[in-house]
C-alpha cells in the first residue's frame, strides 16, 4: 500500500520579499488544495487595511515538482549573471 502524503491544515509561508515600492510582495508558501500538496509563488497586494492579500498573478505547482522549479530558477540566475543582468551578489 502506498504511503499517504501528509496534508497541511493551513498554508505555511516559507519566504516573502517586497516586489516593488507599492508594497506588493512575492510570497512563497506550501499548502494543500483538494488533496494535493502545492508550492505557491504568488504576488500579494497591500489592501487598504494594510494586509497583504493574494492576487491571481502567480504559480502553483505540485510540491513534487519543486526540485525541477528550483533547478530552472537556478539556471535563470546563472544566465542572468552570464548576460550581465545580475552581479555576483544577485543585484
PyMOL Python script that loads the backbone (N, CA, C, O; Angstrom):
from pymol import cmd

cmd.read_pdbstr("""\
ATOM      1  N   UNK A   1       0.837  -1.175   0.000  1.00  0.00           N
ATOM      2  CA  UNK A   1       0.000   0.000   0.000  1.00  0.00           C
ATOM      3  C   UNK A   1       0.889   1.247   0.000  1.00  0.00           C
ATOM      4  O   UNK A   1       1.880   1.307   0.727  1.00  0.00           O
ATOM      5  N   UNK A   2       0.536   2.222  -0.803  1.00  0.00           N
ATOM      6  CA  UNK A   2       1.332   3.443  -0.927  1.00  0.00           C
ATOM      7  C   UNK A   2       1.246   4.276   0.344  1.00  0.00           C
ATOM      8  O   UNK A   2       0.211   4.334   1.009  1.00  0.00           O
ATOM      9  N   UNK A   3       2.360   4.915   0.658  1.00  0.00           N
ATOM     10  CA  UNK A   3       2.416   5.784   1.831  1.00  0.00           C
ATOM     11  C   UNK A   3       1.569   7.030   1.587  1.00  0.00           C
ATOM     12  O   UNK A   3       1.692   7.669   0.542  1.00  0.00           O
ATOM     13  N   UNK A   4       0.718   7.376   2.534  1.00  0.00           N
ATOM     14  CA  UNK A   4      -0.158   8.552   2.421  1.00  0.00           C
ATOM     15  C   UNK A   4       0.663   9.803   2.708  1.00  0.00           C
ATOM     16  O   UNK A   4       1.335   9.896   3.736  1.00  0.00           O
ATOM     17  N   UNK A   5       0.601  10.756   1.795  1.00  0.00           N
ATOM     18  CA  UNK A   5       1.304  12.021   1.956  1.00  0.00           C
ATOM     19  C   UNK A   5       0.541  12.892   2.942  1.00  0.00           C
ATOM     20  O   UNK A   5      -0.681  13.005   2.844  1.00  0.00           O
ATOM     21  N   UNK A   6       1.243  13.512   3.896  1.00  0.00           N
ATOM     22  CA  UNK A   6       0.538  14.363   4.855  1.00  0.00           C
ATOM     23  C   UNK A   6      -0.071  15.588   4.179  1.00  0.00           C
ATOM     24  O   UNK A   6       0.472  16.113   3.207  1.00  0.00           O
ATOM     25  N   UNK A   7      -1.203  16.029   4.710  1.00  0.00           N
ATOM     26  CA  UNK A   7      -1.852  17.239   4.213  1.00  0.00           C
ATOM     27  C   UNK A   7      -1.648  18.356   5.226  1.00  0.00           C
ATOM     28  O   UNK A   7      -1.588  18.112   6.431  1.00  0.00           O
ATOM     29  N   UNK A   8      -1.543  19.571   4.731  1.00  0.00           N
ATOM     30  CA  UNK A   8      -1.346  20.734   5.592  1.00  0.00           C
ATOM     31  C   UNK A   8      -2.699  21.361   5.911  1.00  0.00           C
ATOM     32  O   UNK A   8      -3.501  21.605   5.010  1.00  0.00           O
ATOM     33  N   UNK A   9      -2.949  21.618   7.178  1.00  0.00           N
ATOM     34  CA  UNK A   9      -4.222  22.201   7.602  1.00  0.00           C
ATOM     35  C   UNK A   9      -4.364  23.640   7.126  1.00  0.00           C
ATOM     36  O   UNK A   9      -5.470  24.105   6.849  1.00  0.00           O
ATOM     37  N   UNK A  10      -3.242  24.340   7.035  1.00  0.00           N
ATOM     38  CA  UNK A  10      -3.255  25.722   6.550  1.00  0.00           C
ATOM     39  C   UNK A  10      -1.935  26.006   5.850  1.00  0.00           C
ATOM     40  O   UNK A  10      -0.946  25.316   6.097  1.00  0.00           O
ATOM     41  N   UNK A  11      -1.902  27.007   4.985  1.00  0.00           N
ATOM     42  CA  UNK A  11      -0.656  27.318   4.265  1.00  0.00           C
ATOM     43  C   UNK A  11       0.479  27.678   5.228  1.00  0.00           C
ATOM     44  O   UNK A  11       0.260  28.295   6.271  1.00  0.00           O
ATOM     45  N   UNK A  12       1.682  27.281   4.853  1.00  0.00           N
ATOM     46  CA  UNK A  12       2.884  27.617   5.614  1.00  0.00           C
ATOM     47  C   UNK A  12       3.726  28.534   4.743  1.00  0.00           C
ATOM     48  O   UNK A  12       4.216  28.121   3.692  1.00  0.00           O
ATOM     49  N   UNK A  13       3.897  29.785   5.179  1.00  0.00           N
ATOM     50  CA  UNK A  13       4.709  30.744   4.431  1.00  0.00           C
ATOM     51  C   UNK A  13       6.172  30.381   4.639  1.00  0.00           C
ATOM     52  O   UNK A  13       6.657  30.322   5.769  1.00  0.00           O
ATOM     53  N   UNK A  14       6.868  30.140   3.531  1.00  0.00           N
ATOM     54  CA  UNK A  14       8.274  29.764   3.561  1.00  0.00           C
ATOM     55  C   UNK A  14       9.150  31.006   3.484  1.00  0.00           C
ATOM     56  O   UNK A  14      10.157  31.108   4.185  1.00  0.00           O
ATOM     57  N   UNK A  15       8.762  31.957   2.622  1.00  0.00           N
ATOM     58  CA  UNK A  15       9.529  33.194   2.462  1.00  0.00           C
ATOM     59  C   UNK A  15       8.653  34.224   1.769  1.00  0.00           C
ATOM     60  O   UNK A  15       7.656  33.890   1.129  1.00  0.00           O
ATOM     61  N   UNK A  16       9.048  35.482   1.912  1.00  0.00           N
ATOM     62  CA  UNK A  16       8.389  36.560   1.182  1.00  0.00           C
ATOM     63  C   UNK A  16       9.367  37.713   1.055  1.00  0.00           C
ATOM     64  O   UNK A  16      10.262  37.882   1.883  1.00  0.00           O
ATOM     65  N   UNK A  17       9.180  38.507   0.004  1.00  0.00           N
ATOM     66  CA  UNK A  17      10.020  39.681  -0.203  1.00  0.00           C
ATOM     67  C   UNK A  17       9.224  40.718  -0.966  1.00  0.00           C
ATOM     68  O   UNK A  17       8.276  40.391  -1.679  1.00  0.00           O
ATOM     69  N   UNK A  18       9.622  41.987  -0.809  1.00  0.00           N
ATOM     70  CA  UNK A  18       8.921  43.077  -1.484  1.00  0.00           C
ATOM     71  C   UNK A  18       9.207  43.021  -2.973  1.00  0.00           C
ATOM     72  O   UNK A  18      10.355  42.857  -3.388  1.00  0.00           O
ATOM     73  N   UNK A  19       8.158  43.159  -3.777  1.00  0.00           N
ATOM     74  CA  UNK A  19       8.280  43.112  -5.230  1.00  0.00           C
ATOM     75  C   UNK A  19       8.515  44.496  -5.818  1.00  0.00           C
ATOM     76  O   UNK A  19       9.128  44.628  -6.877  1.00  0.00           O
ATOM     77  N   UNK A  20       8.026  45.535  -5.127  1.00  0.00           N
ATOM     78  CA  UNK A  20       8.134  46.895  -5.655  1.00  0.00           C
ATOM     79  C   UNK A  20       7.891  47.907  -4.537  1.00  0.00           C
ATOM     80  O   UNK A  20       7.705  47.539  -3.377  1.00  0.00           O
ATOM     81  N   UNK A  21       7.895  49.173  -4.904  1.00  0.00           N
ATOM     82  CA  UNK A  21       7.705  50.242  -3.913  1.00  0.00           C
ATOM     83  C   UNK A  21       6.248  50.449  -3.522  1.00  0.00           C
ATOM     84  O   UNK A  21       5.960  51.198  -2.589  1.00  0.00           O
ATOM     85  N   UNK A  22       5.335  49.802  -4.216  1.00  0.00           N
ATOM     86  CA  UNK A  22       3.906  49.918  -3.886  1.00  0.00           C
ATOM     87  C   UNK A  22       3.516  48.957  -2.774  1.00  0.00           C
ATOM     88  O   UNK A  22       2.338  48.814  -2.449  1.00  0.00           O
ATOM     89  N   UNK A  23       4.499  48.309  -2.203  1.00  0.00           N
ATOM     90  CA  UNK A  23       4.293  47.348  -1.119  1.00  0.00           C
ATOM     91  C   UNK A  23       3.608  46.069  -1.578  1.00  0.00           C
ATOM     92  O   UNK A  23       2.942  45.402  -0.785  1.00  0.00           O
ATOM     93  N   UNK A  24       3.768  45.718  -2.860  1.00  0.00           N
ATOM     94  CA  UNK A  24       3.372  44.390  -3.316  1.00  0.00           C
ATOM     95  C   UNK A  24       4.485  43.433  -2.883  1.00  0.00           C
ATOM     96  O   UNK A  24       5.652  43.820  -2.824  1.00  0.00           O
ATOM     97  N   UNK A  25       4.130  42.214  -2.587  1.00  0.00           N
ATOM     98  CA  UNK A  25       5.121  41.238  -2.137  1.00  0.00           C
ATOM     99  C   UNK A  25       4.984  39.953  -2.943  1.00  0.00           C
ATOM    100  O   UNK A  25       3.919  39.640  -3.476  1.00  0.00           O
ATOM    101  N   UNK A  26       6.086  39.220  -3.018  1.00  0.00           N
ATOM    102  CA  UNK A  26       6.077  37.865  -3.555  1.00  0.00           C
ATOM    103  C   UNK A  26       6.119  36.940  -2.343  1.00  0.00           C
ATOM    104  O   UNK A  26       7.019  37.040  -1.509  1.00  0.00           O
ATOM    105  N   UNK A  27       5.153  36.051  -2.251  1.00  0.00           N
ATOM    106  CA  UNK A  27       5.047  35.137  -1.115  1.00  0.00           C
ATOM    107  C   UNK A  27       5.170  33.708  -1.630  1.00  0.00           C
ATOM    108  O   UNK A  27       4.505  33.320  -2.591  1.00  0.00           O
ATOM    109  N   UNK A  28       6.028  32.936  -0.978  1.00  0.00           N
ATOM    110  CA  UNK A  28       6.203  31.519  -1.304  1.00  0.00           C
ATOM    111  C   UNK A  28       5.634  30.722  -0.133  1.00  0.00           C
ATOM    112  O   UNK A  28       6.055  30.898   1.011  1.00  0.00           O
ATOM    113  N   UNK A  29       4.679  29.849  -0.428  1.00  0.00           N
ATOM    114  CA  UNK A  29       4.112  29.038   0.651  1.00  0.00           C
ATOM    115  C   UNK A  29       3.875  27.607   0.196  1.00  0.00           C
ATOM    116  O   UNK A  29       3.858  27.299  -0.995  1.00  0.00           O
ATOM    117  N   UNK A  30       3.694  26.757   1.176  1.00  0.00           N
ATOM    118  CA  UNK A  30       3.327  25.358   0.963  1.00  0.00           C
ATOM    119  C   UNK A  30       1.908  25.191   1.477  1.00  0.00           C
ATOM    120  O   UNK A  30       1.570  25.680   2.555  1.00  0.00           O
ATOM    121  N   UNK A  31       1.074  24.497   0.702  1.00  0.00           N
ATOM    122  CA  UNK A  31      -0.315  24.315   1.112  1.00  0.00           C
ATOM    123  C   UNK A  31      -0.858  23.024   0.511  1.00  0.00           C
ATOM    124  O   UNK A  31      -0.226  22.396  -0.338  1.00  0.00           O
ATOM    125  N   UNK A  32      -2.037  22.648   0.974  1.00  0.00           N
ATOM    126  CA  UNK A  32      -2.750  21.508   0.414  1.00  0.00           C
ATOM    127  C   UNK A  32      -4.061  22.018  -0.156  1.00  0.00           C
ATOM    128  O   UNK A  32      -4.808  22.721   0.524  1.00  0.00           O
ATOM    129  N   UNK A  33      -4.343  21.660  -1.417  1.00  0.00           N
ATOM    130  CA  UNK A  33      -5.584  22.054  -2.073  1.00  0.00           C
ATOM    131  C   UNK A  33      -6.191  20.824  -2.725  1.00  0.00           C
ATOM    132  O   UNK A  33      -5.555  20.187  -3.564  1.00  0.00           O
ATOM    133  N   UNK A  34      -7.388  20.495  -2.352  1.00  0.00           N
ATOM    134  CA  UNK A  34      -8.110  19.331  -2.875  1.00  0.00           C
ATOM    135  C   UNK A  34      -7.252  18.065  -2.854  1.00  0.00           C
ATOM    136  O   UNK A  34      -7.225  17.299  -3.818  1.00  0.00           O
ATOM    137  N   UNK A  35      -6.556  17.866  -1.741  1.00  0.00           N
ATOM    138  CA  UNK A  35      -5.747  16.671  -1.554  1.00  0.00           C
ATOM    139  C   UNK A  35      -4.374  16.701  -2.194  1.00  0.00           C
ATOM    140  O   UNK A  35      -3.632  15.723  -2.101  1.00  0.00           O
ATOM    141  N   UNK A  36      -4.015  17.804  -2.843  1.00  0.00           N
ATOM    142  CA  UNK A  36      -2.709  17.925  -3.493  1.00  0.00           C
ATOM    143  C   UNK A  36      -1.840  18.918  -2.726  1.00  0.00           C
ATOM    144  O   UNK A  36      -2.265  20.037  -2.437  1.00  0.00           O
ATOM    145  N   UNK A  37      -0.615  18.496  -2.399  1.00  0.00           N
ATOM    146  CA  UNK A  37       0.328  19.407  -1.755  1.00  0.00           C
ATOM    147  C   UNK A  37       0.978  20.273  -2.826  1.00  0.00           C
ATOM    148  O   UNK A  37       1.484  19.770  -3.830  1.00  0.00           O
ATOM    149  N   UNK A  38       0.955  21.580  -2.595  1.00  0.00           N
ATOM    150  CA  UNK A  38       1.409  22.546  -3.591  1.00  0.00           C
ATOM    151  C   UNK A  38       2.459  23.483  -3.031  1.00  0.00           C
ATOM    152  O   UNK A  38       2.501  23.756  -1.832  1.00  0.00           O
ATOM    153  N   UNK A  39       3.309  23.972  -3.930  1.00  0.00           N
ATOM    154  CA  UNK A  39       4.141  25.135  -3.640  1.00  0.00           C
ATOM    155  C   UNK A  39       3.521  26.268  -4.447  1.00  0.00           C
ATOM    156  O   UNK A  39       3.212  26.117  -5.629  1.00  0.00           O
ATOM    157  N   UNK A  40       3.348  27.394  -3.788  1.00  0.00           N
ATOM    158  CA  UNK A  40       2.658  28.525  -4.375  1.00  0.00           C
ATOM    159  C   UNK A  40       3.600  29.728  -4.339  1.00  0.00           C
ATOM    160  O   UNK A  40       4.058  30.123  -3.267  1.00  0.00           O
ATOM    161  N   UNK A  41       3.889  30.304  -5.488  1.00  0.00           N
ATOM    162  CA  UNK A  41       4.695  31.523  -5.595  1.00  0.00           C
ATOM    163  C   UNK A  41       3.747  32.567  -6.166  1.00  0.00           C
ATOM    164  O   UNK A  41       3.395  32.514  -7.344  1.00  0.00           O
ATOM    165  N   UNK A  42       3.335  33.512  -5.334  1.00  0.00           N
ATOM    166  CA  UNK A  42       2.246  34.404  -5.729  1.00  0.00           C
ATOM    167  C   UNK A  42       2.511  35.842  -5.323  1.00  0.00           C
ATOM    168  O   UNK A  42       3.077  36.126  -4.267  1.00  0.00           O
ATOM    169  N   UNK A  43       2.077  36.744  -6.207  1.00  0.00           N
ATOM    170  CA  UNK A  43       2.130  38.169  -5.898  1.00  0.00           C
ATOM    171  C   UNK A  43       0.985  38.496  -4.945  1.00  0.00           C
ATOM    172  O   UNK A  43      -0.154  38.086  -5.165  1.00  0.00           O
ATOM    173  N   UNK A  44       1.297  39.234  -3.890  1.00  0.00           N
ATOM    174  CA  UNK A  44       0.300  39.711  -2.933  1.00  0.00           C
ATOM    175  C   UNK A  44       0.301  41.233  -2.989  1.00  0.00           C
ATOM    176  O   UNK A  44       1.357  41.853  -3.109  1.00  0.00           O
ATOM    177  N   UNK A  45      -0.869  41.827  -2.904  1.00  0.00           N
ATOM    178  CA  UNK A  45      -1.002  43.287  -2.921  1.00  0.00           C
ATOM    179  C   UNK A  45      -1.422  43.765  -1.535  1.00  0.00           C
ATOM    180  O   UNK A  45      -2.083  43.046  -0.787  1.00  0.00           O
ATOM    181  N   UNK A  46      -1.024  44.999  -1.208  1.00  0.00           N
ATOM    182  CA  UNK A  46      -1.391  45.581   0.071  1.00  0.00           C
ATOM    183  C   UNK A  46      -2.825  46.099  -0.006  1.00  0.00           C
ATOM    184  O   UNK A  46      -3.160  46.878  -0.898  1.00  0.00           O
ATOM    185  N   UNK A  47      -3.662  45.669   0.923  1.00  0.00           N
ATOM    186  CA  UNK A  47      -5.054  46.126   0.959  1.00  0.00           C
ATOM    187  C   UNK A  47      -5.129  47.492   1.644  1.00  0.00           C
ATOM    188  O   UNK A  47      -4.148  47.961   2.221  1.00  0.00           O
ATOM    189  N   UNK A  48      -6.277  48.109   1.576  1.00  0.00           N
ATOM    190  CA  UNK A  48      -6.473  49.402   2.250  1.00  0.00           C
ATOM    191  C   UNK A  48      -6.326  49.267   3.756  1.00  0.00           C
ATOM    192  O   UNK A  48      -5.998  50.234   4.445  1.00  0.00           O
ATOM    193  N   UNK A  49      -6.566  48.077   4.258  1.00  0.00           N
ATOM    194  CA  UNK A  49      -6.430  47.820   5.693  1.00  0.00           C
ATOM    195  C   UNK A  49      -4.979  47.525   6.088  1.00  0.00           C
ATOM    196  O   UNK A  49      -4.680  47.316   7.264  1.00  0.00           O
ATOM    197  N   UNK A  50      -4.087  47.511   5.101  1.00  0.00           N
ATOM    198  CA  UNK A  50      -2.673  47.262   5.384  1.00  0.00           C
ATOM    199  C   UNK A  50      -2.296  45.797   5.468  1.00  0.00           C
ATOM    200  O   UNK A  50      -1.264  45.457   6.048  1.00  0.00           O
ATOM    201  N   UNK A  51      -3.119  44.921   4.897  1.00  0.00           N
ATOM    202  CA  UNK A  51      -2.814  43.492   4.893  1.00  0.00           C
ATOM    203  C   UNK A  51      -2.450  43.051   3.484  1.00  0.00           C
ATOM    204  O   UNK A  51      -2.982  43.564   2.500  1.00  0.00           O
ATOM    205  N   UNK A  52      -1.536  42.092   3.402  1.00  0.00           N
ATOM    206  CA  UNK A  52      -1.195  41.510   2.107  1.00  0.00           C
ATOM    207  C   UNK A  52      -2.273  40.504   1.722  1.00  0.00           C
ATOM    208  O   UNK A  52      -2.617  39.619   2.505  1.00  0.00           O
ATOM    209  N   UNK A  53      -2.804  40.648   0.505  1.00  0.00           N
ATOM    210  CA  UNK A  53      -3.825  39.724   0.002  1.00  0.00           C
ATOM    211  C   UNK A  53      -3.342  39.133  -1.322  1.00  0.00           C
ATOM    212  O   UNK A  53      -2.778  39.852  -2.147  1.00  0.00           O
ATOM    213  N   UNK A  54      -3.555  37.832  -1.534  1.00  0.00           N
ATOM    214  CA  UNK A  54      -3.075  37.194  -2.763  1.00  0.00           C
ATOM    215  C   UNK A  54      -3.807  37.710  -3.996  1.00  0.00           C
ATOM    216  O   UNK A  54      -4.996  38.024  -3.948  1.00  0.00           O
ATOM    217  N   UNK A  55      -3.070  37.789  -5.101  1.00  0.00           N
ATOM    218  CA  UNK A  55      -3.649  38.169  -6.384  1.00  0.00           C
ATOM    219  C   UNK A  55      -3.717  36.926  -7.272  1.00  0.00           C
ATOM    220  O   UNK A  55      -3.287  35.843  -6.875  1.00  0.00           O
ATOM    221  N   UNK A  56      -4.251  37.093  -8.452  1.00  0.00           N
ATOM    222  CA  UNK A  56      -4.322  35.982  -9.412  1.00  0.00           C
ATOM    223  C   UNK A  56      -2.971  35.724 -10.070  1.00  0.00           C
ATOM    224  O   UNK A  56      -2.783  34.703 -10.731  1.00  0.00           O
ATOM    225  N   UNK A  57      -2.033  36.650  -9.890  1.00  0.00           N
ATOM    226  CA  UNK A  57      -0.727  36.520 -10.545  1.00  0.00           C
ATOM    227  C   UNK A  57       0.191  35.630  -9.720  1.00  0.00           C
ATOM    228  O   UNK A  57       0.562  35.969  -8.597  1.00  0.00           O
ATOM    229  N   UNK A  58       0.546  34.501 -10.289  1.00  0.00           N
ATOM    230  CA  UNK A  58       1.439  33.606  -9.586  1.00  0.00           C
ATOM    231  C   UNK A  58       1.447  32.224 -10.195  1.00  0.00           C
ATOM    232  O   UNK A  58       0.916  31.991 -11.280  1.00  0.00           O
ATOM    233  N   UNK A  59       2.063  31.319  -9.470  1.00  0.00           N
ATOM    234  CA  UNK A  59       2.262  29.955  -9.940  1.00  0.00           C
ATOM    235  C   UNK A  59       2.009  29.002  -8.784  1.00  0.00           C
ATOM    236  O   UNK A  59       2.528  29.208  -7.687  1.00  0.00           O
ATOM    237  N   UNK A  60       1.233  27.983  -9.011  1.00  0.00           N
ATOM    238  CA  UNK A  60       1.021  26.917  -8.036  1.00  0.00           C
ATOM    239  C   UNK A  60       1.275  25.592  -8.745  1.00  0.00           C
ATOM    240  O   UNK A  60       0.642  25.281  -9.754  1.00  0.00           O
ATOM    241  N   UNK A  61       2.211  24.816  -8.202  1.00  0.00           N
ATOM    242  CA  UNK A  61       2.516  23.506  -8.784  1.00  0.00           C
ATOM    243  C   UNK A  61       2.622  22.480  -7.663  1.00  0.00           C
ATOM    244  O   UNK A  61       2.828  22.827  -6.500  1.00  0.00           O
ATOM    245  N   UNK A  62       2.478  21.207  -8.035  1.00  0.00           N
ATOM    246  CA  UNK A  62       2.617  20.144  -7.041  1.00  0.00           C
ATOM    247  C   UNK A  62       4.010  20.210  -6.426  1.00  0.00           C
ATOM    248  O   UNK A  62       5.000  20.459  -7.115  1.00  0.00           O
ATOM    249  N   UNK A  63       4.066  19.985  -5.131  1.00  0.00           N
ATOM    250  CA  UNK A  63       5.328  20.085  -4.409  1.00  0.00           C
ATOM    251  C   UNK A  63       6.354  19.079  -4.938  1.00  0.00           C
ATOM    252  O   UNK A  63       7.556  19.294  -4.785  1.00  0.00           O
ATOM    253  N   UNK A  64       5.902  17.997  -5.550  1.00  0.00           N
ATOM    254  CA  UNK A  64       6.834  17.018  -6.122  1.00  0.00           C
ATOM    255  C   UNK A  64       7.626  17.611  -7.287  1.00  0.00           C
ATOM    256  O   UNK A  64       8.670  17.074  -7.657  1.00  0.00           O
ATOM    257  N   UNK A  65       7.141  18.713  -7.871  1.00  0.00           N
ATOM    258  CA  UNK A  65       7.839  19.383  -8.978  1.00  0.00           C
ATOM    259  C   UNK A  65       8.779  20.481  -8.476  1.00  0.00           C
ATOM    260  O   UNK A  65       9.459  21.124  -9.275  1.00  0.00           O
ATOM    261  N   UNK A  66       8.822  20.699  -7.163  1.00  0.00           N
ATOM    262  CA  UNK A  66       9.650  21.755  -6.581  1.00  0.00           C
ATOM    263  C   UNK A  66      11.130  21.632  -6.945  1.00  0.00           C
ATOM    264  O   UNK A  66      11.744  22.656  -7.247  1.00  0.00           O
ATOM    265  N   UNK A  67      11.737  20.450  -6.935  1.00  0.00           N
ATOM    266  CA  UNK A  67      13.137  20.358  -7.357  1.00  0.00           C
ATOM    267  C   UNK A  67      13.349  20.831  -8.799  1.00  0.00           C
ATOM    268  O   UNK A  67      14.367  21.453  -9.098  1.00  0.00           O
ATOM    269  N   UNK A  68      12.399  20.542  -9.691  1.00  0.00           N
ATOM    270  CA  UNK A  68      12.511  21.000 -11.079  1.00  0.00           C
ATOM    271  C   UNK A  68      12.410  22.520 -11.160  1.00  0.00           C
ATOM    272  O   UNK A  68      13.141  23.153 -11.922  1.00  0.00           O
ATOM    273  N   UNK A  69      11.508  23.107 -10.376  1.00  0.00           N
ATOM    274  CA  UNK A  69      11.369  24.563 -10.349  1.00  0.00           C
ATOM    275  C   UNK A  69      12.643  25.208  -9.816  1.00  0.00           C
ATOM    276  O   UNK A  69      13.117  26.200 -10.369  1.00  0.00           O
ATOM    277  N   UNK A  70      13.199  24.648  -8.742  1.00  0.00           N
ATOM    278  CA  UNK A  70      14.436  25.187  -8.170  1.00  0.00           C
ATOM    279  C   UNK A  70      15.573  25.123  -9.187  1.00  0.00           C
ATOM    280  O   UNK A  70      16.357  26.065  -9.305  1.00  0.00           O
ATOM    281  N   UNK A  71      15.663  24.021  -9.915  1.00  0.00           N
ATOM    282  CA  UNK A  71      16.696  23.869 -10.946  1.00  0.00           C
ATOM    283  C   UNK A  71      16.524  24.927 -12.033  1.00  0.00           C
ATOM    284  O   UNK A  71      17.504  25.533 -12.467  1.00  0.00           O
ATOM    285  N   UNK A  72      15.291  25.154 -12.473  1.00  0.00           N
ATOM    286  CA  UNK A  72      15.027  26.157 -13.513  1.00  0.00           C
ATOM    287  C   UNK A  72      15.352  27.565 -13.021  1.00  0.00           C
ATOM    288  O   UNK A  72      15.918  28.363 -13.768  1.00  0.00           O
ATOM    289  N   UNK A  73      15.002  27.878 -11.778  1.00  0.00           N
ATOM    290  CA  UNK A  73      15.305  29.200 -11.210  1.00  0.00           C
ATOM    291  C   UNK A  73      16.817  29.388 -11.120  1.00  0.00           C
ATOM    292  O   UNK A  73      17.330  30.455 -11.459  1.00  0.00           O
ATOM    293  N   UNK A  74      17.527  28.365 -10.668  1.00  0.00           N
ATOM    294  CA  UNK A  74      18.990  28.460 -10.589  1.00  0.00           C
ATOM    295  C   UNK A  74      19.609  28.678 -11.963  1.00  0.00           C
ATOM    296  O   UNK A  74      20.566  29.441 -12.094  1.00  0.00           O
ATOM    297  N   UNK A  75      19.076  28.018 -12.990  1.00  0.00           N
ATOM    298  CA  UNK A  75      19.563  28.236 -14.357  1.00  0.00           C
ATOM    299  C   UNK A  75      19.304  29.672 -14.799  1.00  0.00           C
ATOM    300  O   UNK A  75      20.145  30.277 -15.463  1.00  0.00           O
ATOM    301  N   UNK A  76      18.148  30.221 -14.435  1.00  0.00           N
ATOM    302  CA  UNK A  76      17.823  31.609 -14.791  1.00  0.00           C
ATOM    303  C   UNK A  76      18.779  32.580 -14.107  1.00  0.00           C
ATOM    304  O   UNK A  76      19.190  33.569 -14.714  1.00  0.00           O
ATOM    305  N   UNK A  77      19.137  32.312 -12.857  1.00  0.00           N
ATOM    306  CA  UNK A  77      20.099  33.160 -12.140  1.00  0.00           C
ATOM    307  C   UNK A  77      21.453  33.102 -12.834  1.00  0.00           C
ATOM    308  O   UNK A  77      22.080  34.137 -13.058  1.00  0.00           O
ATOM    309  N   UNK A  78      21.907  31.906 -13.175  1.00  0.00           N
ATOM    310  CA  UNK A  78      23.192  31.753 -13.871  1.00  0.00           C
ATOM    311  C   UNK A  78      23.193  32.499 -15.203  1.00  0.00           C
ATOM    312  O   UNK A  78      24.154  33.203 -15.516  1.00  0.00           O
ATOM    313  N   UNK A  79      22.128  32.353 -15.987  1.00  0.00           N
ATOM    314  CA  UNK A  79      22.043  33.008 -17.293  1.00  0.00           C
ATOM    315  C   UNK A  79      21.998  34.527 -17.127  1.00  0.00           C
ATOM    316  O   UNK A  79      22.633  35.247 -17.898  1.00  0.00           O
ATOM    317  N   UNK A  80      21.262  35.020 -16.142  1.00  0.00           N
ATOM    318  CA  UNK A  80      21.191  36.463 -15.896  1.00  0.00           C
ATOM    319  C   UNK A  80      22.566  37.017 -15.526  1.00  0.00           C
ATOM    320  O   UNK A  80      22.921  38.115 -15.956  1.00  0.00           O
ATOM    321  N   UNK A  81      23.344  36.277 -14.737  1.00  0.00           N
ATOM    322  CA  UNK A  81      24.712  36.708 -14.403  1.00  0.00           C
ATOM    323  C   UNK A  81      25.596  36.691 -15.649  1.00  0.00           C
ATOM    324  O   UNK A  81      26.378  37.613 -15.879  1.00  0.00           O
ATOM    325  N   UNK A  82      25.464  35.638 -16.444  1.00  0.00           N
ATOM    326  CA  UNK A  82      26.238  35.499 -17.677  1.00  0.00           C
ATOM    327  C   UNK A  82      25.967  36.671 -18.621  1.00  0.00           C
ATOM    328  O   UNK A  82      26.879  37.145 -19.299  1.00  0.00           O
ATOM    329  N   UNK A  83      24.734  37.131 -18.667  1.00  0.00           N
ATOM    330  CA  UNK A  83      24.347  38.238 -19.548  1.00  0.00           C
ATOM    331  C   UNK A  83      24.585  39.612 -18.922  1.00  0.00           C
ATOM    332  O   UNK A  83      24.311  40.637 -19.546  1.00  0.00           O
ATOM    333  N   UNK A  84      25.094  39.632 -17.695  1.00  0.00           N
ATOM    334  CA  UNK A  84      25.365  40.901 -17.026  1.00  0.00           C
ATOM    335  C   UNK A  84      24.131  41.553 -16.419  1.00  0.00           C
ATOM    336  O   UNK A  84      24.161  42.732 -16.065  1.00  0.00           O
ATOM    337  N   UNK A  85      23.053  40.799 -16.296  1.00  0.00           N
ATOM    338  CA  UNK A  85      21.823  41.341 -15.717  1.00  0.00           C
ATOM    339  C   UNK A  85      21.856  41.344 -14.194  1.00  0.00           C
ATOM    340  O   UNK A  85      21.159  42.129 -13.552  1.00  0.00           O
ATOM    341  N   UNK A  86      22.677  40.454 -13.615  1.00  0.00           N
ATOM    342  CA  UNK A  86      22.882  40.372 -12.166  1.00  0.00           C
ATOM    343  C   UNK A  86      24.370  40.347 -11.890  1.00  0.00           C
ATOM    344  O   UNK A  86      25.150  39.813 -12.679  1.00  0.00           O
ATOM    345  N   UNK A  87      24.764  40.932 -10.756  1.00  0.00           N
ATOM    346  CA  UNK A  87      26.152  40.776 -10.341  1.00  0.00           C
ATOM    347  C   UNK A  87      26.236  39.542  -9.433  1.00  0.00           C
ATOM    348  O   UNK A  87      25.235  38.859  -9.219  1.00  0.00           O
ATOM    349  N   UNK A  88      27.408  39.266  -8.910  1.00  0.00           N
ATOM    350  CA  UNK A  88      27.588  38.071  -8.086  1.00  0.00           C
ATOM    351  C   UNK A  88      26.774  38.124  -6.800  1.00  0.00           C
ATOM    352  O   UNK A  88      26.427  37.084  -6.240  1.00  0.00           O
ATOM    353  N   UNK A  89      26.464  39.347  -6.323  1.00  0.00           N
ATOM    354  CA  UNK A  89      25.652  39.490  -5.109  1.00  0.00           C
ATOM    355  C   UNK A  89      24.176  39.259  -5.405  1.00  0.00           C
ATOM    356  O   UNK A  89      23.368  39.167  -4.481  1.00  0.00           O
ATOM    357  N   UNK A  90      23.818  39.165  -6.670  1.00  0.00           N
ATOM    358  CA  UNK A  90      22.439  38.911  -7.045  1.00  0.00           C
ATOM    359  C   UNK A  90      21.610  40.154  -7.248  1.00  0.00           C
ATOM    360  O   UNK A  90      20.381  40.093  -7.271  1.00  0.00           O
ATOM    361  N   UNK A  91      22.281  41.291  -7.398  1.00  0.00           N
ATOM    362  CA  UNK A  91      21.542  42.552  -7.578  1.00  0.00           C
ATOM    363  C   UNK A  91      21.744  43.127  -8.956  1.00  0.00           C
ATOM    364  O   UNK A  91      21.195  44.183  -9.271  1.00  0.00           O
TER     365      UNK A  91
END
""", "prot")
cmd.dss("prot")
cmd.show_as("cartoon", "prot")
cmd.util.cbc("prot")
cmd.orient("prot")
